[in-house]
Structures are given as structure tokens and as C-alpha cells.
């Protein structure tokens, strides 16, 4: 931390020292020092291998410790950001540092974490897709042998993201069909029983879990439906967190890939290395 502090600030003022000591005290009290070091290790590895890392996302940008460790690249003191939104001693929960990487190289990050901490101790996290109202209508109608036209017309009467019950109350035409057409009545009553039921499983877009012991000591695992080389938990992210396991979010962003490609092209064509972190935010030619 002290080494990072010296690299971030030319002059270390009493305000900086006070803020840093306060944050370190909270981190020590809550027992999350290891978490910060794991995140720092992952971010450092990415940067050392030329992978663009985002400057900081969400409440983690309010941490001076994250800034001096190089996890984030936003000075919380300059922008008057609150540490308490990130980690509060009165509400102890695992801090949530979401890390953005170039989307084409996110798999490299996960591979590194598996190699570093153990392939049997790292996995991606399952997520479940549930049956929404329109899908429930169509699938139910297909099972009941009803005509495609009837099912499609009924489904389209339901607004996007609305439940069947809400649609019945707010869409007069649907309510009328429900009251007067026995086929629609049966279709909707049957579809209500399927609405919200898990329809399929897939891999969470960014969640990765790291365990101090083999994950099978804590959660069941399976191969991902989309690719047998990917191992995922059978518990979704909230259950994983409830077990006390360390969940991290590695987000792949296309805009970071575009920036990475632009920097590569500039170097190849102009022989110039550009560090985007040194570009001033008020530079009109850049922004």
C-alpha cells in the first residue's frame, strides 16, 4: 500500500493519510485484506499481459486502497467519493469489485485464475432462465395442440416484461378473450402455472467463484450446457455468496477491445505507445 501511495501522489497530505488509515482499519476489522490482494494480483497480471482493464466500476471507485493498489484508476479524493458505499463496518458483507476487461481476452483472465488458484477451486457460475409470460403462452399452446395463430395472437397481447395477471388487468382485449373464449381461458390458466418456472440453464455473464478448498466440498458442479470444457456451479450466484464463497465479477466489454485494437494499430502504424490512463479527461482532441 505504501509503495502504491508514493506512486499515486507526489505529496502525501494529512487528508490522504487519514483516509488511507481509516480504510485500512475497516478492511482489517472486516477481514477482507486477502480479497483486495487477490483482485490486485488479477488486475496486475492482466496489465502485464497487455489486457486493457477498466478504470473502475461502481462503489469500488470510492476506495483509496483500491486506487493505490492499482485496482482502480480513479482518485476518490479528487472526486469526493465515499468509501462507506463500498465497505461499511456496520454492514459487513463481501466487497464487490467488478472488473472490466477487453471482451476478447476475458477467457485469458479466467484461465489465469484457474491456473493460479487451482482448477478444482475455480469455476464459473450457473444462471437460470425462467419462462416469461409470452413464452409460457406459446409453449403451453404447443403442448395443448392449439393453433399457432391463436397462441401467437394471445401472446402478442401481453406487453413485454408484464406478467399474465397484470396483462389480464391492463389489456382489455386479452381480458375479453379470457372471459369469452374457452380455448383462451384454458390456455391462460395453464400458462400461469408455467410462468416463472426455470426453462434452461446457462453460464453467468461475469460471475466466477474462487474457493480455498476443492469446490466440490461446498457446491455441486457440472459442465456448462454451451461447452463441456467450462465447469460451472449448480448453485446460482446468491446461493454461492450465502455459502461464504468468494464471488468475483469479470466483465468483458467490447469498448475496451476497441480501445485495445486502436492502441495496437497506432503502435504498428506510427510507432507510438499510448497509455490511455495518462490522457487528461479535459483533453478536447481526445473527447
C-alpha positions as CSV (number, residue, x, y, z in Angstrom):
1,X,0.0,0.0,0.0
2,X,2.8,2.5,0.9
3,X,4.6,1.7,-2.4
4,X,1.4,2.4,-4.3
5,X,0.7,5.5,-2.3
6,X,4.0,7.0,-3.3
7,X,3.4,6.2,-7.0
8,X,0.0,7.8,-7.0
9,X,0.8,11.0,-5.1
10,X,3.7,13.4,-5.4
11,X,2.8,14.9,-2.0
12,X,1.1,12.8,0.7
13,X,-1.1,15.2,2.6
14,X,-2.7,14.6,6.1
15,X,-6.1,14.1,4.4
16,X,-4.7,11.3,2.2
17,X,-3.0,9.6,5.2
18,X,-6.2,9.9,7.4
19,X,-8.4,8.5,4.6
20,X,-6.0,5.6,4.0
21,X,-5.7,4.7,7.6
22,X,-9.5,4.8,8.0
23,X,-10.0,2.4,5.1
24,X,-7.2,0.1,6.2
25,X,-8.8,-0.1,9.6
26,X,-12.1,-1.1,8.2
27,X,-10.6,-3.6,5.9
28,X,-8.6,-5.2,8.8
29,X,-11.7,-5.2,11.0
30,X,-13.9,-6.9,8.4
31,X,-11.1,-9.4,7.4
32,X,-11.1,-8.6,3.7
33,X,-7.4,-7.9,3.2
34,X,-6.9,-11.1,1.2
35,X,-9.7,-10.2,-1.1
36,X,-8.0,-6.9,-2.1
37,X,-4.7,-8.7,-2.7
38,X,-6.4,-11.4,-4.9
39,X,-8.1,-8.6,-7.0
40,X,-4.8,-6.7,-7.2
41,X,-3.0,-9.9,-8.4
42,X,-5.6,-10.5,-11.2
43,X,-5.5,-6.8,-12.4
44,X,-1.7,-6.7,-12.3
45,X,-1.5,-9.9,-14.4
46,X,-3.9,-8.6,-16.9
47,X,-1.9,-5.3,-17.3
48,X,1.4,-7.2,-17.6
49,X,-0.1,-9.2,-20.5
50,X,-1.4,-6.2,-22.4
51,X,-5.0,-6.7,-21.5
52,X,-6.9,-3.4,-21.2
53,X,-8.5,-3.0,-17.7
54,X,-11.4,-0.6,-17.0
55,X,-10.7,2.4,-14.7
56,X,-13.2,1.3,-12.1
57,X,-16.9,0.4,-11.8
58,X,-19.5,1.1,-9.2
59,X,-18.8,1.8,-5.5
60,X,-15.3,0.3,-5.7
61,X,-14.1,3.6,-7.2
62,X,-14.7,5.2,-3.8
63,X,-11.9,3.2,-2.2
64,X,-8.5,4.9,-1.8
65,X,-7.0,1.5,-1.1
66,X,-8.2,0.2,-4.4
67,X,-6.7,3.2,-6.1
68,X,-3.2,2.9,-4.5
69,X,-3.2,-0.8,-5.2
70,X,-3.8,-0.2,-8.8
71,X,-7.2,-2.0,-8.8
72,X,-9.0,1.2,-9.9
73,X,-7.7,4.2,-11.7
74,X,-9.9,6.9,-10.2
75,X,-8.8,9.1,-7.3
76,X,-11.7,9.0,-4.9
77,X,-10.4,12.1,-3.1
78,X,-10.3,14.2,-6.2
79,X,-13.9,13.4,-6.9
80,X,-15.1,13.3,-3.3
81,X,-16.3,9.6,-3.5
82,X,-17.5,7.8,-0.4
83,X,-15.7,4.7,0.9
84,X,-18.7,3.8,3.0
85,X,-20.8,3.0,-0.1
86,X,-18.2,0.3,-0.9
87,X,-17.4,-1.1,2.5
88,X,-19.2,-0.3,5.7
89,X,-18.2,-1.7,9.1
90,X,-21.8,-1.5,10.3
91,X,-23.0,-3.7,7.4
92,X,-20.4,-6.4,6.9
93,X,-20.6,-8.1,3.5
94,X,-18.0,-9.1,1.0
95,X,-17.0,-6.0,-1.0
96,X,-18.0,-6.1,-4.6
97,X,-15.2,-5.1,-7.1
98,X,-16.4,-5.7,-10.6
99,X,-13.5,-5.6,-13.1
100,X,-13.8,-4.7,-16.7
101,X,-11.6,-6.4,-19.3
102,X,-11.4,-6.4,-23.1
103,X,-14.1,-8.9,-24.0
104,X,-12.0,-10.9,-26.5
105,X,-9.5,-11.6,-23.7
106,X,-11.7,-12.4,-20.7
107,X,-11.1,-16.1,-21.1
108,X,-7.4,-15.5,-20.6
109,X,-8.2,-14.0,-17.2
110,X,-10.3,-16.9,-16.1
111,X,-7.6,-19.3,-17.4
112,X,-5.0,-17.5,-15.3
113,X,-7.2,-17.6,-12.2
114,X,-7.8,-21.3,-12.6
115,X,-4.1,-21.9,-13.0
116,X,-3.1,-19.7,-10.1
117,X,-5.6,-20.8,-7.5
118,X,-6.3,-24.4,-8.7
119,X,-8.6,-25.8,-11.4
120,X,-10.6,-27.6,-8.8
121,X,-11.1,-24.4,-6.8
122,X,-12.3,-22.1,-9.5
123,X,-15.5,-22.3,-11.5
124,X,-17.9,-20.0,-13.4
125,X,-21.4,-19.7,-12.0
126,X,-24.7,-21.0,-13.4
127,X,-27.6,-18.8,-14.1
128,X,-31.2,-19.9,-14.8
129,X,-33.5,-18.6,-17.4
130,X,-37.1,-18.5,-16.4
131,X,-40.2,-18.8,-18.6
132,X,-41.7,-15.3,-19.1
133,X,-45.4,-14.7,-19.9
134,X,-45.2,-14.8,-23.7
135,X,-43.0,-17.9,-23.8
136,X,-45.3,-19.6,-21.3
137,X,-48.3,-18.9,-23.6
138,X,-46.6,-20.3,-26.7
139,X,-45.1,-23.4,-25.0
140,X,-48.4,-24.2,-23.3
141,X,-50.4,-23.8,-26.5
142,X,-47.9,-26.1,-28.4
143,X,-48.4,-28.7,-25.7
144,X,-52.1,-28.4,-25.8
145,X,-52.2,-28.7,-29.6
146,X,-53.8,-25.3,-30.1
147,X,-53.3,-23.5,-33.4
148,X,-50.3,-21.4,-33.9
149,X,-52.4,-18.4,-34.8
150,X,-54.4,-18.4,-31.6
151,X,-51.3,-18.8,-29.4
152,X,-49.3,-16.2,-31.3
153,X,-52.2,-13.7,-31.1
154,X,-52.7,-14.3,-27.4
155,X,-49.0,-14.0,-26.6
156,X,-48.7,-10.7,-28.5
157,X,-51.4,-9.2,-26.4
158,X,-49.2,-9.4,-23.4
159,X,-46.8,-6.4,-23.1
160,X,-43.1,-7.1,-22.8
161,X,-42.0,-7.9,-19.3
162,X,-45.6,-8.0,-18.0
163,X,-46.9,-10.9,-16.1
164,X,-50.0,-12.7,-17.3
165,X,-52.1,-11.5,-14.4
166,X,-51.0,-7.9,-15.0
167,X,-51.8,-8.2,-18.7
168,X,-55.3,-9.5,-17.9
169,X,-56.0,-6.4,-15.8
170,X,-54.4,-3.8,-18.2
171,X,-55.2,-5.2,-21.7
172,X,-59.0,-5.1,-22.3
173,X,-58.8,-7.3,-25.4
174,X,-56.9,-10.0,-23.6
175,X,-59.4,-9.9,-20.7
176,X,-62.3,-10.2,-23.0
177,X,-60.8,-13.2,-24.8
178,X,-60.1,-14.8,-21.5
179,X,-63.8,-14.4,-20.5
180,X,-65.4,-15.4,-23.7
181,X,-63.2,-17.9,-25.5
182,X,-62.9,-21.3,-23.6
183,X,-59.7,-22.2,-25.5
184,X,-58.0,-18.9,-24.4
185,X,-59.2,-19.4,-20.9
186,X,-57.7,-22.9,-20.7
187,X,-54.5,-21.7,-22.4
188,X,-54.0,-18.8,-20.0
189,X,-54.9,-20.8,-16.9
190,X,-52.4,-23.5,-17.9
191,X,-49.7,-21.0,-18.8
192,X,-50.0,-19.3,-15.4
193,X,-48.7,-22.5,-13.8
194,X,-45.6,-22.4,-16.0
195,X,-44.8,-18.7,-15.8
196,X,-41.6,-18.1,-13.8
197,X,-40.6,-21.8,-14.0
198,X,-36.9,-22.4,-14.8
199,X,-36.7,-23.2,-18.5
200,X,-32.9,-23.5,-19.1
201,X,-29.5,-23.1,-17.5
202,X,-26.6,-21.2,-18.9
203,X,-23.3,-19.6,-17.7
204,X,-23.5,-16.3,-15.8
205,X,-22.2,-13.5,-17.9
206,X,-19.4,-12.5,-15.5
207,X,-19.5,-14.4,-12.2
208,X,-16.5,-16.6,-11.1
209,X,-16.2,-18.3,-7.8
210,X,-12.9,-19.0,-6.0
211,X,-12.6,-21.4,-3.1
212,X,-9.8,-22.2,-0.6
213,X,-10.6,-25.9,-0.9
214,X,-11.9,-28.0,-3.8
215,X,-15.3,-26.6,-4.8
216,X,-16.9,-30.0,-4.6
217,X,-16.6,-29.6,-0.8
218,X,-19.1,-26.8,-0.9
219,X,-21.2,-26.9,-4.1
220,X,-22.1,-29.4,-6.8
221,X,-20.5,-28.8,-10.2
222,X,-21.5,-29.6,-13.8
223,X,-20.3,-29.0,-17.3
224,X,-21.8,-25.9,-19.0
225,X,-24.6,-26.6,-21.5
226,X,-22.9,-24.4,-24.1
227,X,-19.5,-26.1,-23.8
228,X,-18.2,-29.1,-22.0
229,X,-14.8,-27.5,-21.3
230,X,-16.4,-25.0,-19.0
231,X,-17.1,-26.1,-15.4
232,X,-19.9,-24.2,-13.6
233,X,-21.5,-24.4,-10.2
234,X,-25.0,-25.8,-9.9
235,X,-25.9,-23.1,-7.4
236,X,-26.7,-19.7,-8.7
237,X,-24.7,-16.6,-7.5
238,X,-26.8,-15.7,-4.5
239,X,-26.6,-19.2,-3.1
240,X,-22.8,-19.2,-3.7
241,X,-22.5,-16.0,-1.8
242,X,-24.7,-17.3,1.1
243,X,-22.2,-20.2,1.4
244,X,-19.5,-17.6,2.1
245,X,-17.6,-18.3,-1.1
246,X,-15.7,-15.6,-2.9
247,X,-17.6,-14.5,-6.0
248,X,-15.9,-12.2,-8.4
249,X,-17.3,-10.5,-11.5
250,X,-15.1,-10.4,-14.6
251,X,-16.9,-8.3,-17.2
252,X,-15.9,-8.4,-20.9
253,X,-16.5,-5.1,-22.6
254,X,-16.4,-4.6,-26.3
255,X,-15.5,-0.9,-26.0
256,X,-12.3,-1.9,-24.2
257,X,-11.5,-4.3,-27.0
258,X,-11.9,-1.4,-29.5
259,X,-9.6,0.8,-27.4
260,X,-7.0,-2.1,-27.3
261,X,-7.2,-2.6,-31.0
262,X,-6.8,1.2,-31.6
263,X,-3.7,1.3,-29.4
264,X,-2.2,-1.7,-31.3
265,X,-2.9,-0.1,-34.7
266,X,-1.3,3.2,-33.6
267,X,1.8,1.4,-32.4
268,X,2.0,-0.6,-35.6
269,X,1.5,2.3,-38.0
270,X,3.0,5.2,-36.0
271,X,5.5,3.5,-33.7
272,X,3.9,5.3,-30.7
273,X,2.9,3.7,-27.4
274,X,-0.1,5.4,-25.8
275,X,-1.1,4.9,-22.2
276,X,-4.8,5.8,-22.1
277,X,-4.6,6.2,-18.3
278,X,-2.4,9.3,-18.8
279,X,-4.9,11.1,-21.1
280,X,-6.4,14.1,-19.3
281,X,-10.2,13.9,-19.0
282,X,-10.5,17.6,-20.2
283,X,-8.5,17.0,-23.4
284,X,-10.8,18.2,-26.2
285,X,-9.0,16.4,-29.0
286,X,-9.5,13.1,-27.2
287,X,-13.0,13.5,-26.1
